[in-house]
Amino acid sequence: MLFGSHLIPMKYINENYSKIRDVERELENLTLEMKLTAGPKKAALEHLRKKIELSTERIHAAKLKEEQAQKAWEAAAKFVKDEEAAKQKLCDDLNQLVQESAASQFARLEELKKRLEALNPNRTSSDVPGSDIGKREGNMMILPKSKGSSGPGWTGAGFDVDGRA
């Protein structure tokens, strides 16, 4: 066979056509395989994308809950701190009232002792045991401790700080 000025043997042309047909057949098979698997692959990819989106939403919701829990914990901690400060102030006020009451009672006792001495000049009153009770030493009021415990929460001044009666 003659093409242009060259002579190409028919055998080479047939081999090339055969190779071209083989490649075309492979291409058709690959195209068919792609068509058969493209749908499931696409569905699988879509499914994974949706799962990722759901996971992202759950993470976001969990972070919001974590922030809310953190704020609630901080508020509760502040409330506890404020309540403890209020309780401490009440205890300090109570202690001050007890000290003032004791000081007032001891001052009244001293006044009565002086009046008694004034009424009875021949007889000087002997020191009453415990007459130094409540006298100030520096800036601290010295108060006697009771001989026996009246139970937890009892201040000795008629106040029960534990609220048990």
DOTIMI-158799 format. One record per atom (N, C-alpha, C, CB): x, y negated, z negated. Coordinates in steps of 0.05 Angstrom, whole numbers, plus 32768, in hexadecimal, padded with zeros to 4 digits. Each point is the difference from the previous one (the first is absolute). Last residue first. Glycine has a CB too. Example, Ala and Ser with C-alpha at 12.3 -4.5 7.8 and 13.67 -1.06 7.14 Angstrom:
% residues 2
8101802D7F72
80107FE87FFF
7FF17FEA7FF2
8018800D802B
7FEE80667FD6
7FEE7FE88000
80127FE88000
7FDA80177FE7
This chain:
% residues 165
7D937DF876BE
7FEE7FF87FEB
800E7FF37FEB
7FE380248009
80457FF6804B
7FF480187FF5
7FEE7FFB7FE8
802880198010
80147FAE802E
7FE380008004
7FF380197FF5
80067FE48028
80597FF97FD9
7FF980168011
7FE280038004
802980177FF0
7FFF7FA77FD7
80077FFA801B
7FF980178013
80247FE27FF0
7FB67FF77FB1
8008801A800B
80057FFC801E
7FE4801A7FDD
80197FA67FC5
7FFD8002801D
8009801C8009
80067FCE8006
8001800C7FA0
7FE480048007
7FFB8002801D
7FF57FE77FD8
806180128000
7FF37FE67FFD
7FE280038007
802B7FE8800A
8018805D7FFE
80017FF87FE4
7FF27FE67FFB
802B80187FFC
7FDF801F8057
80137FEA7FFC
80037FF97FE3
7FF57FEF802D
7FF1806D8010
7FF77FEF7FEA
80157FEB7FFA
7FE580267FEC
802480228056
7FEF7FEA8009
7FF77FED7FEA
7FF1801E8023
802780477FC4
800A7FF08017
7FED7FEA8008
801980298010
7FEB7FF77F89
7FFA800C801A
800A7FEE8017
7FD880167FEB
80377FD97FB8
7FE380028002
7FF8800C801B
7FFB7FD97FE1
806180317FDF
7FF67FF8801A
7FE180048000
802B800C8016
800F7FDB7F91
7FF880178010
7FF47FF7801A
7FF8801B7FD7
802E7FA67FF1
800E80177FF5
7FF980198010
80007FEC7FD3
80047FB18059
7FEF800F7FEE
800E801A7FF8
7FD67FED8015
805E7FB98002
7FF58017800E
7FEF800F7FEC
802780038020
7FF07F907FDF
8005801A7FF5
7FF480168012
80017FED7FD2
80267FB48051
7FE7800C7FF7
8006801B7FF5
7FE57FE68021
804D7FB87FFD
8005801B7FF6
7FE6800A7FF4
80317FF77FF7
7FEB7FBE8057
7FEE80057FEA
8005801D7FF7
7FDD7FDE8010
80697FDE8026
7FF080198000
7FEF80027FE6
80238017801C
80207FA67FFE
7FE77FFB800D
7FEE80187FFF
80167FDE801D
803080187F99
80067FF6801A
7FE57FF8800C
802A801E8006
7FBA80117FB4
801D80028001
80097FF9801C
800180257FDC
7FA27FCE7FE1
800D80008019
801E80037FFC
7FDC7FE48014
7FD280457FB0
80117FE98002
80108002801A
80037FFB7FCD
7FC180498014
7FF57FED8013
80117FE78001
7FD480117FF8
803480267FB2
7FF5800B8018
7FF57FEA8011
7FF4802B7FE8
80337FCF7FC0
80107FF68017
7FF4800B801A
80297FFD7FE4
7FB3801C7FC9
7FF97FE48005
80117FF58017
7FF37FFA7FD0
800B80608004
7FF87FFC801C
7FF97FE48006
7FEF802E8001
800A7FEB7F9C
800F80108013
7FF57FFC801C
800A80227FDD
7FF37F907FDE
7FEF80168008
801080118013
7FD57FE67FF9
80527FDA7FB9
7FFE8005801D
7FEF80188005
802D7FEB8008
7FBD7FE07FA2
8017800F800A
7FFC8004801E
800680187FD3
7FD47F947FF6
7FF9801A800C
8019800D8009
7FD47FEF800F
80237FD07F9D
80087FFF801C
7FFA801C800C
80247FDC7FF7
7FB27FEB7FB3
8007801B800B
80087FFD801D
7FE180177FE0
80037F9F7FEE
8011800E7FED
800B801A800C
7FE67FEC7FDA
7FDB7FDB8056
801B7FF78000
8013800F7FED
7FEE7FD4800C
7FB580398029
800B800E7FE9
801E7FF87FFE
7FE080278006
7FEB7FB5803F
7FEB80047FEC
800C800C7FE7
7FDE80068024
805A7FEF8026
7FF87FE67FF7
7FEB80027FEA
800B7FED802D
801180617FFF
80157FF77FEE
7FF97FE47FF5
8022801A801B
7FA4800A8024
7FFE80107FE7
80167FF77FED
7FED8027801A
80147FB3803B
7FE97FF67FF1
7FFD800F7FE5
7FE97FF4802B
8059802A8011
80077FE67FF5
7FE97FF47FEF
801F7FF88027
7FD080588007
801480057FEB
80087FE67FF3
801180288019
7FB77FD48032
7FF280097FE9
801380067FE8
7FDD8014801F
804A7FD48033
7FF07FE97FF5
7FF180087FE7
7FFC7FED802E
803180568001
80147FEE7FF3
7FF17FE97FF3
8024800D8021
7FA8802C8013
8009800E7FE8
80147FEF7FF1
7FF9802C8017
7FEC7FB5803D
7FEA7FFD7FED
8007800E7FE6
7FDF7FFF8026
805D800C801F
80017FE47FF8
7FEA7FFB7FEB
80127FF2802D
7FEF80627FFC
80167FFD7FED
80037FE37FF6
801880268017
7FA77FEC802B
7FF9800E7FE7
80167FFD7FEB
7FE48021801A
802C7FBD803D
7FEC7FF07FF2
7FF8800D7FE5
7FEF7FF1802D
804C803E800A
800D7FE87FF6
7FEC7FEF7FF1
802180018026
7FBD80498006
801080097FEA
800E7FE87FF3
8007802D8016
7FC87FC38038
7FEE80087FEB
801080077FE7
7FDE80108021
80527FDF802D
7FF47FE77FF5
7FEE80067FE9
80037FEB802D
8021805F8000
80157FF17FF2
7FF57FE77FF3
802380138020
7FA3801E8017
8006800F7FE8
80157FF17FEF
7FF5802C8018
7FF87FB1803C
7FE97FFC7FEE
8005800E7FE6
7FE17FFC8027
805E8012801D
80027FE47FF6
7FE97FFB7FEC
80167FF1802B
7FE980618002
80177FFF7FED
80027FE47FF3
80188024801B
7FAA7FE7802A
7FF7800E7FE8
80167FFF7FEB
7FE3801E801C
80327FBF8038
7FEC7FEF7FF2
7FF7800D7FE6
7FF17FEE802D
80478045800A
800F7FEA7FF4
7FED7FED7FF1
802280038025
7FB78043800B
800F800B7FE9
80107FEA7FF2
8002802C8017
7FD17FBD8039
7FED80057FEA
800E800B7FE7
7FDC80098022
80587FEC802A
7FF87FE67FF6
7FEC80037FE9
80087FEB802D
801280628001
80167FF67FF0
7FF97FE57FF4
80208019801D
7FA3800C801F
8000800F7FE7
80167FF67FEE
7FED80288018
800F7FB4803E
7FEA7FF67FF0
7FFF800F7FE5
7FE67FF5802A
805A80288013
80077FE57FF7
7FEA7FF57FEE
801C7FF8802A
7FD480598001
801480047FEB
80087FE57FF4
801180298017
7FB67FD68033
7FF2800A7FE8
801380047FE9
7FDE8017801E
80467FCF8035
7FF07FEB7FF5
7FF280097FE6
7FF97FED802E
803680548003
80137FED7FF4
7FF07FE97FF3
8023800C8023
7FAB8033800C
800B800C7FE8
80137FEC7FF2
7FFC802E8015
7FE27FB8803E
7FEA80017FEC
800B800B7FE6
7FDE80058024
805B7FFD8025
7FFD7FE57FF7
7FEB7FFE7FEA
800E7FEE802D
7FFD80647FFF
80187FFB7FEF
7FFE7FE37FF5
801B8020801C
7FA37FF98021
7FFC800F7FE6
80187FFA7FEE
7FE580248018
801F7FB8803E
7FEB7FF37FF1
7FFC800D7FE5
7FEA7FF2802B
805280378011
800B7FE67FF6
7FEC7FF17FEF
801D7FFE8028
7FC680508003
801280077FEA
800C7FE77FF4
800B802B8017
7FBE7FCB8034
7FF080097FE9
801280067FE8
7FDD8012801F
804C7FDB8033
7FF47FE77FF5
7FF080077FE7
7FFE7FEC802E
8026805C8001
80167FF07FF4
7FF57FE77FF3
802080128023
7FA58024800E
8007800D7FE7
80167FF07FF2
7FF4802D8013
7FF37FB68042
7FEB7FFB7FED
8006800D7FE5
7FDF7FFF8026
805D80128020
80017FE47FF8
7FEB7FF97FEC
80127FF5802D
7FEC80617FF8
80187FFD7FEF
80027FE37FF6
801780258019
7FA77FEF8025
7FF9800B7FE6
80177FFD7FED
7FE180218015
802F7FC78043
7FED7FED7FF4
7FF880097FE4
7FEF7FF4802E
804680468005
80107FE87FF7
7FEE7FEC7FF3
802180088025
7FB680438002
800F80077FE7
80107FE97FF5
800280308011
7FD27FC58042
7FEC80017FEA
800E80077FE6
7FDC800D8020
80597FF5802D
7FF87FE57FFA
7FED7FFF7FE9
80067FF48030
801280607FF0
80177FF37FF3
7FF97FE47FF8
8020801D801A
7FA28011801A
8001800B7FE4
80167FF47FF0
7FED802B8011
800D7FBE804B
7FEA7FF47FF1
8000800A7FE3
7FE57FFD802A
805980298011
80077FE47FFB
7FEA7FF37FEF
801A7FFF802B
7FD580587FF3
801580007FEB
80087FE37FF9
8011802D8010
7FB57FDE8038
7FF280077FE6
801480007FE9
7FDE801B8019
80467FD9803E
7FF07FE97FF8
7FF280057FE5
7FF97FF58031
803580537FF5
80137FEB7FF6
7FF17FE87FF7
802380118020
7FAB80338008
800A80087FE6
80137FEC7FF4
7FFB8030800D
7FE77FC2804B
7FEB7FFC7FED
800880077FE3
7FDE80088025
805E800C8021
7FFE7FE37FFD
7FEA7FF97FEB
800F7FF98030
7FFB80617FEA
80167FF77FEF
7FFF7FE27FFB
801B80268012
7FA67FFD802B
7FFB800A7FE5
80157FF87FEC
7FE980288014
80247FC58047
7FEB7FEF7FF5
7FF980087FE3
7FED7FF9802E
804F803D8002
800C7FE67FFA
7FEC7FED7FF3
802080068027
7FC1804C7FF7
801180047FE9
800D7FE67FF8
8009802F800E
7FC37FD28040
7FEF80037FE9
801180037FE6
7FDC8016801D
80517FE98034
7FF57FE57FFB
7FEE80017FE7
80027FF58032
8020805C7FED
80167FEF7FF5
7FF57FE57FF9
80228019801B
7FA38023800F
800580077FE4
80177FEF7FF4
7FF1802E800B
7FFC7FC18051
7FE97FFB7FEF
800580077FE3
7FE380088027
805F800C801B
7FFE7FE47FFA
7FE97FF97FEE
80147FF7802C
800380617FFB
80097FFA7FE5
7FFD7FE37FF9
802080258004
7FC57FFE8052
7FF580127FEC
80087FF97FE4
800180248022
80237FAC8027
7FE37FFB7FFF
7FF380117FEA
7FFF7FF48031
805B801B7FE2
7FFD7FE67FF3
7FE37FF97FFC
802B7FF18013
7FEA805C801F
800780047FE3
7FFC7FE67FF1
80218024800C
7FD57FD78051
7FEA800F7FF4
800480057FE2
7FF98016802D
804D7FC28003
7FE97FEE7FFE
7FE8800D7FF4
80117FE98029
803A804C7FE8
80067FEE7FEA
7FE97FEC7FFC
803180048009
7FCB80378040
7FFD800F7FE7
80047FED7FE7
8010802A8018
7FFF7FB2803E
7FE480057FFC
7FFB800F7FE6
7FF980018031
80607FF17FE8
7FF47FE67FF9
7FE280047FFB
80227FE8801B
800E80618005
80077FFB7FE4
7FF37FE67FF6
802C80188008
7FC97FFD8053
7FF180137FF0
80067FFB7FE2
800280228026
802F7FAC8018
7FE57FF77FFF
7FEE80127FEF
80067FED802E
8053802D7FE1
7FFF7FE87FEE
7FE47FF67FFE
802F7FF4800D
7FDF8052802F
800480097FE4
7FFF7FE97FEC
801D80258012
7FDF7FC7804A
7FE7800C7FF8
8003800B7FE3
7FF6800D8030
80577FD07FF8
7FED7FEA7FFB
7FE5800C7FF6
80167FE48024
802D80587FF6
80077FF37FE7
7FEC7FEA7FF9
8031800A8009
7FC48020804A
7FFA80137FEA
80077FF47FE5
80098026801F
800F7FAA802E
7FE280007FFC
7FF880127FE9
7FFA7FF78031
8060800B7FE7
7FF97FE67FF3
7FE27FFE7FFC
80287FEA8015
7FF88061801A
800980017FE4
7FF87FE67FF1
8027801E800D
7FC97FE58050
7FEE80127FF1
800780027FE2
7FF8801A802B
80427FB7800D
7FE67FF17FFE
7FED80117FF0
80087FE8802C
8049803E7FEA
80047FEC7FEC
7FE67FF17FFB
80307FFC800C
7FD28043803A
8003800E7FE7
80027FEC7FE9
801680268017
7FEB7FC08044
7FE580047FF6
8001800D7FE4
7FEF8004802F
80617FBE7FFB
7FF5801B8002
7FE680027FF1
802E80138004
7FFA7F98802D
7FFC800A7FE5
7FF4801C8002
7FFA7FD17FED
803E7FE18052
7FF2801A8001
7FFE800A7FE4
8011800A802F
7FF87F907FFC
800B80167FF0
7FEF80188003
80147FE07FE0
7FDB7FC78045
8017800B800D
800C80177FF1
80097FD38013
7F92801A7FE2
80137FEB8007
8017800D800E
7FF27FE47FD9
7FE18065800A
7FF67FE77FF4
80147FEB8005
7FE680187FDC
800080528046
80117FE98004
7FF27FE87FF4
80148014802A
7FF3805F7FD1
7FEF7FE98000
80127FE78000
7FDB80197FE8
